[in-house]
Amino acid sequence: METIKIRDEYIKLGQALKLAGLVDSGVEAKIEIQEGFVKVNGEVEVQRGKKIYPGDVIEFDGQQVKVEN
């Protein structure tokens, strides 16, 4: 499992996908999230603006990324 580090209290899901290198653009993130291909802590998430906090785990395309600060 990979990790990404954030400076702030939280990061939005679309931004986290880009930071982790799982998508190339915000548009791609929006589409993948809206199509239901992204999970947060094991649950499908369809809100691009979902706040992701340290300790949360994002799953996409067979990869898992843990958010840390």
Secondary structure as the mmCIF struct_conf table of DSSP 4:
data_model
#
loop_
_struct_conf.conf_type_id
_struct_conf.id
_struct_conf.beg_label_comp_id
_struct_conf.beg_label_asym_id
_struct_conf.beg_label_seq_id
_struct_conf.end_label_comp_id
_struct_conf.end_label_asym_id
_struct_conf.end_label_seq_id
STRN STRN1 GLU A 2 LYS A 5
BEND BEND1 ARG A 7 GLU A 9
STRN STRN2 ILE A 11 LYS A 12
HELX_RH_AL_P HELX_RH_AL_P1 LEU A 13 LEU A 19
TURN_TY1_P TURN_TY1_P1 ALA A 20 GLY A 21
BEND BEND2 LEU A 22 LEU A 22
BEND BEND3 ASP A 24 SER A 25
HELX_RH_AL_P HELX_RH_AL_P2 GLY A 26 GLN A 34
TURN_TY1_P TURN_TY1_P2 GLU A 35 GLY A 36
STRN STRN3 VAL A 38 VAL A 40
TURN_TY1_P TURN_TY1_P3 ASN A 41 GLY A 42
STRN STRN4 GLU A 43 VAL A 44
TURN_TY1_P TURN_TY1_P4 ARG A 48 GLY A 49
STRN STRN5 LYS A 51 ILE A 52
TURN_TY1_P TURN_TY1_P5 PRO A 54 GLY A 55
STRN STRN6 VAL A 57 PHE A 60
TURN_TY1_P TURN_TY1_P6 ASP A 61 GLY A 62
STRN STRN7 GLN A 63 GLU A 68
#
